[in-house]
C-alpha cells in the first residue's frame, strides 16, 4: 500500500468510514473533494474574520461607515457666537474699547468710565471724568475719553479726558478739541470719534475741521484742509483712515511719518444710505464702512467697494478681532431695545450665519481679551460673547 493509500485510510477512519482497496479511485476523489471544501470554508472564515477586523478598525478610527475610499469629511463649521456673561457697569454705557489694561466702558449718563477685568468679568475701577463721556480709545498706557457735545448733561463741547490705564488715575479732564477763540455758539456740535495707536491718539469731530493727533498727554499735530471735515477715523498697521461723510470721501495718512500734505484722498465713496449714523474700521485686508444699516467692504488700494450687505436696524458699530469683522446694529428710532451682532468673513465681506440677538439697546462693540463685548445702553450692562 502506498503512502497515499495509508493516509487515505487513516483519514477515512478518523471520520468513521471504511477503506476498501477495490474502491481506491472513488475514495480518493471523495477525500480530495472534502479536503477542498474544508480549505475553502477555512479560507472563507479567515477572510470574513479579517474583513470584520478591518471594518472594526476603520469604524473606530474614522467614526463613520467602514468604507475605505470614503471622501474626507468637510471642515468644521464656524462656531456660533453665544452670550457667556452680562456685567453691570455705570449709567447708560455707550462707547467701549479693549486693551492690555482691561475692557473700558464710557457711561454716558453717569459721567464715569468703568474698567472690567476680562479674566474674571468683574468691574475693578470706576473713574469720574468730564461730562457725558461717549467714545473712548485704549492705548498702551493711557485711556482717552471723548464727551458727547450734544448730550443734555454735557457742560463742555469737544473735550477729552485722559485716564492712566494701569492705575485708573484721572490725569486730565479738560483737553479741548476746539480751536482758540471758538465758542460753543459758533460751532456745529457733533460726535467725537477716537482711535489709539500706541500712546498716540487720533481724534476727529464735526465741530473742528480736520483730524488732530495727541501724543501722550498733549497735542501733537492738527491736519486741517479746506473741504476736509471727517467725522469717522480708523487705523490699521499702515495708515490712518478718515471718512468725510459730507463730501463722501475716504482719505488716508501713511504711517509712521505720513506723506506730503498730510491726509490724501483715496476715493470718493458713494452714499450707502440716507443716514448720519456712520462707523469706520480698518484691518483684515480692507477698510470697512457702515452707513445706516449697510456695511461696505472697501479695497484699501483702489477705494472700490468690493461687497456690501444689509444689516438689521438702521445704524451699526464695527469692531475687528479674532479673525472676523463684527457689526453691532440696532434701530435708533424704533422703541424696541433689541439689537443684533453679525459676524462677517473678511475676505468676502459676507455674513456668517444668522445675527445674534442682544437686548438692552446695544450701543457699541469691541473685541479683545478672547471675547466680543457689547454695551447695552438701556440695561446699564456689558455683554460678553464668545
Beta strands, then each sheet from edge to edge (+ up, - down):
strand 1: 83-88
strand 2: 93-99
strand 3: 102-107
strand 4: 112-117
strand 5: 122-128
strand 6: 133-138
strand 7: 142-147
strand 8: 159-164
strand 9: 170-176
strand 10: 192-197
strand 11: 200-205
strand 12: 208-215
strand 13: 218-223
strand 14: 232-235
strand 15: 239-244
strand 16: 249-254
strand 17: 264-268
strand 18: 278-283
strand 19: 286-291
strand 20: 294-298
strand 21: 305-310
strand 22: 315-321
strand 23: 324-330
strand 24: 339-345
strand 25: 350-358
strand 26: 362-368
strand 27: 371-376
strand 28: 381-385
sheet 1: 1+ 28- 27+ 26-
sheet 2: 2+ 3- 4+ 5-
sheet 3: 6+ 7- 8+ 9-
sheet 4: 10+ 11- 12+ 13-
sheet 5: 14+ 15- 16+ 17-
sheet 6: 18+ 19- 20+ 21-
sheet 7: 22+ 23- 24+ 25-
end
